[in-house]
Amino acid sequence: MNPTRKRRMTVIGLILAAVGIATALGVVALTQNVTYLYTPVEVLQGKVPADARFRLGGMVKADSIKRATDSLKVEFVTTDGDADMTVEYHGILPDLFREKQSVIATGKMDNGRFVATEVLAKHDETYVPRDVADAMAKAHAKHEVKDAPAPQKQ
Amino acid sequence: MNPLVLWFHKLGSPPYFYRFAGRLVPWFWAAALILGAIGLYGGLVLAPKDYQQGDAYRIIFIHVPSAWMSLFIYAFMAVNGFIALVWRIKLSETLAMAAAPVGAAFTFVCLATGAIWGKPMWGTWWTWDARLTSELVLLFLYLGVIGLYHAIEDRRQAARAAAFLALIGIVNLPIVHFSVKWWNTLHQGSTVKLFGPSLIDSRMLWPLLVMAIATKFVFAASLLSRARVDLLELESGKEWARAEADAAEGRA
C-alpha cells in the first residue's frame, strides 16, 4: 500500500474511532438517564417528581379491567410484579389492550391513582399461530400448568 | 495474477462494469419479482393468523425486510464510501451514491408501515422511543448524504464529501439494532435471531426470509441500474460512453 493511501486510512480510522467513542459514551450516558417509562414500584419509591407527566409501564392485572357503562371511562390495575397501580383512562384502547398485556400509559398521578391521557399497548416479540396458541393453552389446562409469564423487558 | 483478482480489477473499470451490470440487471429484477411474489403469497395467504394480532401482523412481511435493508444498504454505502475515500476508486464512489436513495426509500417504507401498524396495535402513529427515533435519524442520514452529494458542483468531490458523511453515520447502525436492548422501548425486541432460536413460528418465518432475499435483489437491481446511468454521465466525455450512446441510438 502506498503512503498516501496509508495516511488516508489512518486519518479516517482515527476519525471513526473518535466518533465511535463519543457515541458510545453518549449511549452509556443516555441508557442511565433517559427512561422511556417508569414502573409502579419506581413511582411508589418516589423516583418520579410530583405533578410530573410521565409514562407508566406495566402489565394489566387479570380481572382488574372495569369499564363504565355510560362513558368511555376505563379503570384497570397495572403491575410490575412488585407493586400495583390503578390507572384511570377516558378513551379508546388499542387492539392489543387486554389482560396480562404490557401497556404504557402517559399521564400523571392524582391522589394515588394514575390518570392517563394516552394508553399504548406494548407488543412482545413472539409470533404464534392461533391454532398453536390454542393447543398450548389446552395442554396447559390439561396438565394444570400456570400460564407462562409474558416476556417482559421492563 | 490470480484470475479472480484479475476479474475484480477489471470490474472496477467503468466500461467493463457498465456492460457486466447491464447483463445482470434483468435477471435481478426477475429474481426480485418471483421471490417477492412467493414471499407475499406465503406471508399474506399461507401463513396462519397470529394468536394476538390476527391478520394485522402480516405487515411484518414488508416492514421487517425493509428495516433490515435500511441497515444493510447503509453498511454497503459506508463500506463503498470508505473504499472511495482511501483508494479513490470511481466505481465505489458511484456505487455508494447510487445506494443512498434506495436505502432512503427502504427506510421510509419501514417507518411508514411501522406507523400504519402502530396506530391500531399500540394506539399511536409515532412515539419518541429509542428504536423509532434512531431509525428516523437513519433516514435523515440518508437524506443528508443525498443532499450533500447534490450540493457540490464537482461530481467526484461531491461523492467523496458525501461518502465521508456516510462513513461517520455508521455509528448509528448499532444504535438502531441494539436500541430495543439498551432502552425500555415501546417497540418490541428482535424476533428473528442470528444466534439462538427465533421467536416466530416456522410457517410465518419462511415467507419473511424469502421477502428478505427478494428485497436484496430489488436493491441489487436498482443499484446497478442507477450506477450504470451515473457512470455513463460521469464518463460522458470518454470514448466508451460515446460508443454506448451511439449503439443505443442505433437500436432506437
Interface residues (C-beta under 8 A of the other chain):
Chain A: R5 R8 M9 I12 I15 L16 V19 G20 T23 V27 L30 T31 V34 T35 Y36 L37 G57 I92 L93 P94 D95 L96 F97 R98 I104 E118 V119 L120 A121 K122 H123 D124 E125 T126 Y127 V128 P129 R130 D131 V132 A133 D134 P151 K153 Q154
Chain B: A47 P48 K49 D50 Y51 Q52 Q53 G54 A56 Y57 I60 F82 L85 V86 W87 P120 M121 W122 G123 T124 T127 D129 A130 L167 I168 I170 V171 N172 I175 V180 W182 W183 N184 T185 L186 Q188 G189 S190 T191 L199 I200 D201 R203 M204
